[in-house]
Amino acid sequence: MPDLVVRHIDNVMAERIKTLAKDRRWSINDVVLHALKHGLGLAEGAQPFAETMLDTDTVVLSGHWDAAERAAFHEAVQALSVAPSSQLVAPPEETLGDPAERPGDRF
């Protein structure tokens, strides 16, 4: 089996992994494997991420949408369902922008 290295785990996540390992008397590796299997929907009875379960043809829209609005919505949902997460969320340091441009920092 291949080995993987996970980098940049924040302190909160590392502590949670250690706590679970101690509480369950599992190895840290077992906790991480368990979390990955369940998170990816690979464990028996586990559901995969909601993003991978979205079938745009079965989305029910409420309200009164005309055909063009429904088509645009389905197109947008389809695009989001296949987009890499890196395209959907900017890294934290990019979300705040230049400190000189932040409204609260001007005064």
MOGIWO-V903023 format. One record per residue. N is the residue number from 0. SS is DSSP state (H for helix, E for strand, - for the rest). PHI is phi as a letter, one per 20 degrees, with the letter a starting at -180 (NA if undefined). D_FIRST is the distance of its C-alpha to the first C-alpha in whole Angstrom. Layout:
[[N,SS,PHI,D_FIRST] [N,SS,PHI,D_FIRST]]
This chain:
[[0,-,NA,0] [1,-,f,4] [2,-,d,7] [3,-,c,10] [4,-,d,13] [5,-,d,16] [6,-,d,19] [7,-,m,23] [8,-,f,22] [9,-,f,26] [10,H,f,28] [11,H,f,28] [12,H,f,25] [13,H,f,24] [14,H,f,26] [15,H,f,26] [16,H,f,22] [17,H,f,24] [18,H,f,26] [19,H,f,24] [20,H,f,22] [21,H,f,25] [22,H,f,27] [23,H,e,24] [24,-,l,24] [25,-,d,20] [26,-,f,18] [27,H,g,17] [28,H,f,14] [29,H,f,15] [30,H,f,17] [31,H,f,15] [32,H,f,13] [33,H,g,16] [34,H,f,18] [35,H,f,15] [36,H,g,15] [37,H,f,19] [38,H,f,19] [39,-,e,18] [40,-,m,19] [41,-,e,16] [42,-,e,17] [43,-,f,20] [44,-,n,23] [45,-,e,22] [46,-,e,24] [47,-,f,22] [48,-,g,24] [49,H,g,27] [50,H,f,27] [51,H,e,25] [52,H,e,27] [53,-,f,31] [54,-,d,33] [55,-,f,35] [56,-,f,37] [57,-,d,38] [58,-,f,39] [59,-,e,42] [60,-,d,44] [61,-,d,47] [62,-,n,51] [63,-,d,52] [64,-,d,50] [65,-,e,52] [66,H,f,50] [67,H,f,49] [68,H,f,48] [69,H,f,45] [70,H,f,44] [71,H,f,44] [72,H,f,42] [73,H,f,39] [74,H,f,39] [75,H,f,38] [76,H,f,36] [77,H,f,34] [78,H,f,34] [79,H,f,32] [80,H,f,30] [81,H,d,28] [82,-,f,29] [83,-,f,26] [84,H,f,27] [85,H,f,28] [86,H,e,31] [87,H,e,32] [88,-,c,32] [89,-,f,33] [90,-,g,31] [91,H,g,34] [92,H,f,36] [93,H,e,37] [94,H,f,38] [95,-,e,41] [96,-,m,42] [97,-,f,44] [98,H,g,46] [99,H,f,49] [100,H,e,49] [101,-,f,48] [102,H,g,51] [103,H,f,51] [104,H,e,51] [105,-,f,54] [106,-,d,57]]
